[in-house]
């Protein structure tokens, strides 16, 4: 084993180095300023709400219903309307 601080072999562990106070600080542990981020990143996902023109609504876009609603997806093809009515009766008509 070799001490990473002083370079001596077999005497001690790096954490117990008697010469650690005399060693120069290692540059790899010093915080460096972050590199500037590139202005355009190719291939990065941008959610629709953050894309250019997101605040504009198209004519074909449906308006959101302001009433309370419950969306149910991934239903089995065997599911029938009476079962859903029974299941969601407590939430309203």
C-alpha positions, 0 to 999 in steps of 0.5 A: 500500500502507498500513502496518497499524501506522502507517497511512502510505502507500507508505513501507514494509511492515507487517513493516518499520514503524519505528513498530511499537514505538510502536504500541499493541497490537491487541486482535484478537491478544490471547487472550480467554477462550473463550465458555461452551459451550451446555449442549444442542446440537441436531443434534450427533451423539452416539455410542450408547456416550455416549447416556443409558442406554448402560451398560444392556443390553436383553433383545434385545441379543445377548451378545458372543462372547468368542472370537476372530472375523473379520467379513467384510462387503461380499461379492460375491453370487458368493462361495461358502462353499468360497472363504471356507473356503480364504481363512480356513483359516489363522485357525482352524476 
